[in-house]
């Protein structure tokens, strides 16, 4: 089970999809965009090394899109649109897309004495 209470960006959003049941509070935000960073020292790398780096990046991108489509049941085109967006997605939209299964008004907290999940009745202030 995964719980999104504030922001789930990039790797956190991706990790959320690996969980069988996903819950969010109404003010949670999601961004699946994985930024590409320029490779420094490109001029000293051989063409073979650069092609391996590019192919590894493409393979990772394909795996992320496949996981999104499997977890949400959404088509690949929508998955690409979600991954290319840099705008935070609100919880209600994430619910529509199947990214989360439920939106709850309650907040979650860990009871340190019990080491279990406990529902907190009030929503934290924004």
C-alpha positions in Angstrom: 0.0 0.0 0.0 1.3 3.5 -0.8 0.1 6.8 0.6 0.7 10.2 -0.9 0.2 13.0 1.5 2.1 15.9 -0.1 4.2 15.6 -3.2 5.2 12.5 -5.1 7.7 13.6 -7.7 9.8 11.7 -10.2 11.1 8.6 -8.4 8.5 8.8 -5.6 5.7 8.9 -8.1 7.2 5.9 -10.0 7.6 4.0 -6.7 3.9 4.6 -6.0 3.0 2.7 -9.1 4.7 -0.5 -7.9 2.3 -0.7 -5.0 -0.9 -2.7 -5.3 -3.1 -0.2 -3.6 -2.5 3.6 -3.7 -4.2 6.3 -1.5 -3.8 10.0 -1.6 -5.1 13.0 0.3 -7.0 15.7 -1.8 -4.1 18.1 -1.8 -1.4 15.6 -3.0 0.5 16.4 -6.2 2.2 14.1 -8.6 4.9 14.6 -11.3 6.2 11.7 -13.3 8.6 13.8 -15.3 12.2 12.5 -15.1 14.4 15.3 -16.2 17.2 14.7 -18.6 20.5 16.1 -17.6 23.3 17.1 -20.0 26.3 14.8 -20.0 29.4 16.7 -19.2 32.6 15.8 -21.0 30.7 14.6 -24.1 33.6 15.6 -26.3 35.9 13.2 -24.5 33.6 10.2 -24.7 33.7 7.8 -27.6 30.8 7.3 -29.9 30.4 3.8 -28.6 30.1 5.0 -25.0 27.6 7.7 -25.9 25.5 5.2 -27.8 25.4 2.9 -24.8 24.4 5.8 -22.5 21.6 6.9 -24.9 20.3 3.3 -25.3 20.3 2.8 -21.6 18.3 6.0 -21.1 15.8 4.9 -23.8 15.4 1.4 -22.2 14.7 3.0 -18.9 12.2 5.3 -20.4 10.4 2.4 -22.1 10.3 0.4 -18.8 8.8 3.4 -17.0 6.1 3.9 -19.6 5.3 0.2 -19.6 5.0 0.2 -15.8 2.7 3.2 -15.9 0.4 1.6 -18.5 0.3 -1.7 -16.6 -0.4 0.0 -13.2 -3.1 2.4 -14.5 -4.6 0.6 -17.5 -4.0 3.8 -19.5 -2.8 3.8 -23.2 0.8 4.4 -24.0 0.1 7.8 -25.6 -1.4 9.1 -22.3 1.6 7.7 -20.4 3.9 9.7 -22.7 1.9 12.8 -22.1 2.0 12.3 -18.3 5.8 11.7 -18.3 6.5 14.7 -20.5 4.5 17.1 -18.3 6.3 19.2 -15.8 3.1 20.5 -14.2 2.0 18.9 -11.0 -1.1 16.6 -11.3 -3.6 17.0 -8.5 -5.0 14.0 -6.6 -8.4 14.1 -8.3 -6.8 13.8 -11.8 -4.6 11.0 -10.5 -7.7 9.2 -9.3 -9.3 9.6 -12.8 -6.2 8.2 -14.4 -5.9 5.2 -12.1 -2.7 6.4 -10.5 -4.3 6.3 -7.1 -7.2 4.1 -6.1 -8.7 6.3 -3.4 -8.7 9.8 -2.1 -9.2 10.2 1.6 -9.8 13.2 3.7 -7.9 11.6 6.6 -4.1 12.0 7.1 -1.9 9.0 7.8 0.7 8.8 10.5 3.0 6.1 12.0 2.3 5.2 15.6 5.9 4.7 16.8 4.8 2.6 19.8 2.8 0.2 17.7 4.8 0.5 14.5 1.6 0.3 12.6 -0.4 2.7 10.3 -2.9 4.9 12.1 -5.5 7.2 10.6 -5.3 10.8 11.9 -8.8 12.4 11.8 -7.8 15.9 10.9 -6.2 17.1 7.6 -2.9 19.1 8.0 -3.1 22.8 7.3 -1.9 23.8 3.8 
